[in-house]
Amino acid sequence: MAFIEKAVFFLMMMMTAFQVSHAAVHKVGDSAGWTIIGNIDYKKWAATKNFQVGDTIIFEYNAKFHNVMRVTHAMYKSCNASSPLTTMSTGNDTIKITNYGHHFFLCGIPGHCQAGQKVDINVVKVSAAAAPSPTSAMASPVPPANVPAPSPNNAAPFIVVKGAGIALMTLLALALSSYA
């Protein structure tokens, strides 16, 4: 029985250590898209999203009337489209988020940014402190003072691959079935 308790505790520790992230696709402005029609509040839209590294941002718009410019914070604040970092104008522009921080976009057509056609995509780094601890997820069946220190391990470190959580649970189930 002690082995099962340790195995469950180990499984909880491993599941907490693995933060599985599923990339999301965000269409800027949702069904309205990237426009000045309809008084879309892109600041409010962005505030309702949880952007993460790996997510995809899609700007859909009429390319005859709009574009998308990636700009600096200062340019974003002042609606300055004179020297953007990048300019996109296909009407269906896709951007993959590859780093944390603020990503500023605006429409470079005169008057559009001033009318509210700008968005700050803020990708916040999730800290390990935000993840639940194994003891908060499940009470430890063994008081911590009675747990022996782990012995030195000279084994090669394992490599985490996609689906590792399922593989780990399968290995644990196999191990437990051999002790039943």
N, C-alpha and C positions, 0 to 999 in steps of 0.2 A: 504494500500500500504506500510506503514511503516513496518508492520509485515513481508511482503514478502522481503523487503530490508534487514531487520535484519536476517531473516531466510537464505537468500542467503549468507550474510556475515558470519553467524555462520557456514554454510555448508563449505564455503571456508576455514575457520579457522580449522575445524575438518579434512578436507581432507589434509590440510597441516600438521597437527599434526600426522596423520597416515602415516607412511612410510611403504608401502606394499613392501615386498621383495619376489621375486620369485627366489628360489634356482636354480642355473645353474649347468650344468654338463660340465666339461672341460676335454677333452681327451688331455693329455700332448703330444705335437708335432702334434696335429690334425691327419690327415690321415697317416702321417709317423709313429706316435707312439713314443715309447721310444727306441731309437736306436742310433748307431754311424754311420750308413750307411746314406749317403746323406747330410752329414754336416748340420744337423739340428741345428739352433741357438735357444736354449731353453731360453736364456735371452731375445732375441727378441720376441719369442713366448709369454712368460709371460708378457712382457711389453704391449702387445696388449689386454690383458685380464683385466677385472674388477672383481677381486675375492672378494667374500663376505662370511661372516659367513653363514653357511648352504649350501654352494656350495659343489659339489662333484668333486674330482679330480680322473681321471682314468689313470692309467699307463698300456698300452698294449704293450707287447714285447714278444720275444721268450725267454722263461724261461731257455733254454739250454745255452744261451749266455749272459743274463743280469739279473739284480735284481734291487730292489729299496731300498735304505737306507735313512732313515730320520736321519739327522745329525745336529750338532750345526753349528753356523756361522763360527767358526774357522775351523772346519773340512771341511765345504763346500769350504771355500777359498783355503785351502791347498790340497783338494782332499784326505783327510785322512779318510779311510774307516775302520780303525782298531777297533773302538768301537762305532758303530752306536747306535742311540736311539732305532730304530726299523729296522728290515730287512724284506722285502717282496720278494717272489720269485715265485708267482703263474703264472705270465705272464699276469694276468688281475687283477691288484690290485686297489681297490677302497678306497679312503680316503675321509671322510666327514670333512670339515673345521668347527671347533667348536670354534675357537678363532681368535682374530686379531693378526697381526704381521707377521713376516717372518717365513716361513716353508721351510726348506732347504732339498733337496733330491739329491742324486747322485747314479750312478751305481757303485757298489763296485768291479766289475771285473777289475783287474789291467789294467791301461791305458785308460779305458773308460771315467772316469771323466776328465782326462787330455785332452782327445779328445773332450770334450764339453758336455758329457752326465751328466749334472747336471742342476737343476732348482731351482730357488728361487720363491716360491709362496708367494707373499706379499698381505696380506689381510688388507686393509686400513679401518679404522673406519670412517664412513661418519658422519660429524658433522651436527648438526641442522642448522648451518649457511649456509650450502650448499643447504638446501631446500628453495624453493621460499617462500617469505612471502605473506600473503594474499593480502596486499596492492599492491604488484608488480604484482600479478596474476589478480587482478581486482580492479579498483578504488573504494574506499568506497563511497557510495551514501550519507552518512551523515558525515559532518565534525567531526573529533574526539573530538573537544571541546564540542560538543553538545550531545555526547553520555553519558547517565547517568551511574554512577558507578553501578556495579552489586550488587544486594541484597545478603545478606548472604544465603548460601545454606547448609542446614543440611541433604540433601539427601545422600544416600550411593553412593560411587563412582561406575561408571559403569565399566564393564570388557570388554576389547576389545577382540573380537574373530575374527578368519579368516572370511573374507567377511563382516566385520563391515561397511565398506564404502557403500556397496550395501544396507545393512540393514538401515543405517543412511539415505541414499537417499530415501528409501521407506517410512520410518517414516516421513521424511520431506514432501514428496509428499502427504501422507495422511493428514498431518497437514494443508498443504496449500489448499487441496481440501475442507476441512471443512470450510475454510474462504472464499471460492469463491462465 
